[in-house]
Amino acid sequence: METILIIDEDRGFLEQAREIVCRRGFDDVQIESDPGQAWTRIDRGAPCGAVLIDLDMQGLEGLRLLEFIHDSSPDTECIVMS
């Protein structure tokens, strides 16, 4: 099964989201609270089947990250959260 990456600055939300996604049967769920680190991870070719992105993050807008993911990895499914 492919990796699901959840990106949000709220660590509490990230932990809850990971727990919910894991309960749905997904084993490889990664979380990232720093959007810059998420950018670097994706830029280095870390495989992700799906990415959940917070729309409103400080320092890096979710839509900009979404565009980068689509350009870098067009087969990666992206879901924008608000």
Contacts in CASP RR format, 6 or more apart in sequence:
PFRMAT RR
TARGET T0000
AUTHOR 0000-0000-0000
METHOD contacts of the structure
MODEL  1
METILIIDEDRGFLEQAREIVCRRGFDDVQIESDPGQAWTRIDRGAPCGA
VLIDLDMQGLEGLRLLEFIHDSSPDTECIVMS
1 26 0 8 1.000
1 27 0 8 1.000
1 28 0 8 1.000
2 28 0 8 1.000
2 47 0 8 1.000
2 48 0 8 1.000
2 49 0 8 1.000
2 50 0 8 1.000
3 28 0 8 1.000
3 29 0 8 1.000
3 30 0 8 1.000
3 46 0 8 1.000
3 47 0 8 1.000
3 48 0 8 1.000
3 49 0 8 1.000
4 21 0 8 1.000
4 26 0 8 1.000
4 28 0 8 1.000
4 29 0 8 1.000
4 30 0 8 1.000
4 48 0 8 1.000
4 49 0 8 1.000
4 50 0 8 1.000
4 51 0 8 1.000
4 52 0 8 1.000
5 30 0 8 1.000
5 31 0 8 1.000
5 32 0 8 1.000
5 38 0 8 1.000
5 41 0 8 1.000
5 42 0 8 1.000
5 46 0 8 1.000
5 48 0 8 1.000
5 50 0 8 1.000
5 51 0 8 1.000
5 52 0 8 1.000
6 14 0 8 1.000
6 17 0 8 1.000
6 18 0 8 1.000
6 21 0 8 1.000
6 29 0 8 1.000
6 30 0 8 1.000
6 31 0 8 1.000
6 32 0 8 1.000
6 51 0 8 1.000
6 52 0 8 1.000
7 31 0 8 1.000
7 32 0 8 1.000
7 33 0 8 1.000
7 35 0 8 1.000
7 38 0 8 1.000
7 51 0 8 1.000
7 52 0 8 1.000
7 53 0 8 1.000
7 54 0 8 1.000
7 57 0 8 1.000
7 62 0 8 1.000
7 65 0 8 1.000
8 14 0 8 1.000
8 17 0 8 1.000
8 31 0 8 1.000
8 33 0 8 1.000
8 52 0 8 1.000
8 53 0 8 1.000
8 54 0 8 1.000
8 57 0 8 1.000
8 81 0 8 1.000
9 33 0 8 1.000
9 34 0 8 1.000
9 35 0 8 1.000
9 54 0 8 1.000
9 57 0 8 1.000
9 58 0 8 1.000
10 33 0 8 1.000
10 54 0 8 1.000
11 33 0 8 1.000
14 31 0 8 1.000
14 32 0 8 1.000
14 33 0 8 1.000
15 31 0 8 1.000
17 31 0 8 1.000
17 52 0 8 1.000
18 29 0 8 1.000
18 31 0 8 1.000
21 29 0 8 1.000
22 29 0 8 1.000
30 48 0 8 1.000
32 38 0 8 1.000
32 41 0 8 1.000
35 57 0 8 1.000
35 59 0 8 1.000
35 60 0 8 1.000
35 62 0 8 1.000
35 65 0 8 1.000
36 60 0 8 1.000
38 65 0 8 1.000
39 60 0 8 1.000
39 65 0 8 1.000
39 68 0 8 1.000
42 48 0 8 1.000
42 51 0 8 1.000
42 68 0 8 1.000
42 69 0 8 1.000
42 72 0 8 1.000
42 73 0 8 1.000
43 68 0 8 1.000
43 72 0 8 1.000
45 72 0 8 1.000
45 73 0 8 1.000
48 73 0 8 1.000
48 76 0 8 1.000
49 75 0 8 1.000
49 76 0 8 1.000
49 77 0 8 1.000
50 76 0 8 1.000
50 77 0 8 1.000
50 78 0 8 1.000
50 79 0 8 1.000
51 69 0 8 1.000
51 76 0 8 1.000
51 77 0 8 1.000
51 78 0 8 1.000
51 79 0 8 1.000
52 78 0 8 1.000
52 79 0 8 1.000
52 81 0 8 1.000
53 62 0 8 1.000
53 65 0 8 1.000
53 66 0 8 1.000
53 69 0 8 1.000
53 78 0 8 1.000
53 79 0 8 1.000
53 80 0 8 1.000
53 81 0 8 1.000
54 62 0 8 1.000
54 81 0 8 1.000
54 82 0 8 1.000
55 61 0 8 1.000
55 62 0 8 1.000
55 63 0 8 1.000
55 80 0 8 1.000
55 81 0 8 1.000
55 82 0 8 1.000
56 62 0 8 1.000
56 82 0 8 1.000
57 65 0 8 1.000
62 80 0 8 1.000
63 80 0 8 1.000
66 78 0 8 1.000
66 80 0 8 1.000
69 76 0 8 1.000
69 78 0 8 1.000
70 76 0 8 1.000
70 78 0 8 1.000
END
